[in-house]
Amino acid sequence: MTRLPVLLRARIVLWRIRRLCLLGALALVALGVARAAAPPAPATLPTVVAARDLAAGTVLTASDLRVARVPRALVPSGASGAPGPLVGSEVAVAVPAGLAVVEGLLAGDRFAVDAPDGSVVVPVRLADPAVAAILRPGDRVDLVAGSDAEPTGAPDVVARDALVLESSREAAAGALGVGPEATVLTVVAVGPDDGRRLASLAAWHAVGAVLVG
C-alpha cells in the first residue's frame, strides 16, 4: 500500500518535466549532427617561429625560438620543424614574434667554405685559368709568384697551404679592350702575414697555384 503513492508521484514529476526532457534530447541530437557536418580540423605541422621580436643582426639562440603547430597550408616553404639547425644563424631583417623563421630571413654565408679563425681573406687571379677552373672550395694550395727579373728562377712562395673558399667568374675587358672576357676570381684564406704579401702582389700580378694534399 505504500508503493503506489511513490509511483504516482514519480509519474507526476516526469509528466511535468517531459518538455525539458524532450528539449534536452533534441539538443543532443542537434549537437551530434553539427559535429558530424563540421569539417575536420586542418592538419598541422611543427614550425619554428620567433619567440619574441628579433632585431636585424640578432644571432639566434634557443631562447629566441619556439615550436608552434601551424596549419599545413600556412607553413612557408623552407620552414624548420626543430630549432637546433637555426641556432647560431643571424637574421638579416627584423622578425616579429610568431613569424616562421625561414632561410630567406637569415644572413647567408658569404663563401662556400668558412674561413678559419684568425685567418684573412684575399681574392686573387691565378696565372693559369686551367688551374683556377679545377679548384674547388675546401682545396688547399700554395700560391707562388715568379721573379720578373729572372723568369727561369725559383718561384717565390707567397702563401702556403691557403684554403680555397670560393671561385667565381667575372666579366672583364678583352685583350683589345673591347668585348667581355670571363676570368676566374679565386678567394682564399691565409694567415695575416701571408695575406698582406699576397694582397700586395695580387693587386699587380696574377699568381700561380700548386694544389697540395
Residue pairs with C-beta under 8 A, 6 or more apart in sequence:
14 21
42 71
42 72
42 73
43 71
43 72
44 69
44 70
44 71
44 72
45 69
45 70
45 72
45 75
45 79
45 81
46 67
46 68
46 69
46 70
46 81
46 82
47 67
47 68
47 69
47 70
47 75
47 79
47 80
47 81
47 100
48 65
48 66
48 67
48 68
48 79
48 80
48 81
48 82
48 83
48 86
48 100
48 101
49 65
49 66
49 67
49 68
49 70
49 97
49 98
49 99
49 100
49 101
50 64
50 65
50 66
50 95
50 96
50 97
50 98
50 99
50 101
51 63
51 64
51 65
51 66
51 97
52 64
52 97
53 94
53 95
53 96
53 97
54 60
54 64
54 91
54 94
54 95
54 96
55 91
55 94
56 91
56 92
56 93
56 94
57 90
57 91
57 92
58 64
58 90
58 91
58 95
59 88
59 89
59 90
60 86
60 87
60 88
60 89
60 90
60 91
60 101
61 87
62 83
62 87
65 83
65 86
65 87
65 101
66 83
67 81
67 82
67 83
68 98
70 79
70 100
75 100
76 100
76 102
77 102
78 102
78 103
78 104
79 100
79 101
79 102
80 86
80 101
80 102
86 101
86 106
89 106
89 107
90 106
90 107
91 101
91 105
91 106
91 107
92 105
92 106
92 107
93 105
95 101
95 105
99 105
111 121
111 137
111 165
111 166
111 187
112 137
112 138
112 165
112 166
113 137
113 138
113 163
113 164
113 165
113 166
114 165
115 121
115 163
115 165
115 189
116 163
116 189
118 191
118 192
119 163
119 189
119 190
119 191
119 192
119 195
120 189
120 190
120 191
120 192
120 195
121 165
121 187
121 188
121 189
121 195
122 187
122 188
122 189
122 190
122 195
122 198
122 199
122 202
123 185
123 186
123 187
123 188
123 202
124 143
124 185
124 186
124 187
124 188
124 198
124 202
124 206
124 207
125 132
125 183
125 184
125 185
125 186
125 202
125 206
125 207
126 132
126 135
126 184
126 186
126 206
126 207
126 208
126 209
127 206
127 207
127 208
128 208
128 209
129 183
129 184
131 208
131 209
131 211
132 167
132 184
132 186
132 209
133 184
134 211
135 141
135 164
135 167
135 186
135 209
135 211
136 164
136 167
137 164
137 165
137 166
137 167
138 163
138 164
139 163
139 164
139 211
140 161
140 162
140 163
140 164
140 211
140 212
140 213
141 161
141 162
141 164
141 188
141 209
141 210
141 211
141 212
142 157
142 159
142 160
142 161
142 162
142 209
142 210
142 212
143 157
143 158
143 159
143 162
143 188
143 190
143 198
143 207
143 208
143 209
143 210
144 155
144 156
144 157
144 158
144 207
144 208
144 209
144 210
145 155
145 156
145 158
145 201
145 205
145 207
145 208
146 153
146 155
146 156
146 208
147 153
147 154
147 155
147 156
155 208
158 194
158 197
158 198
158 201
158 207
159 188
159 190
159 191
159 194
159 195
159 197
159 198
160 194
161 212
162 188
162 189
162 190
162 194
162 198
163 188
163 189
163 190
164 186
164 187
164 188
165 187
165 188
165 189
166 186
166 187
167 184
167 185
167 186
167 187
168 184
168 185
168 187
169 182
169 183
169 184
169 185
170 182
170 183
170 184
170 185
171 180
171 181
171 182
171 183
172 180
172 181
172 182
172 183
173 179
173 180
173 181
174 180
174 181
175 181
186 209
188 198
190 198
198 207
201 207
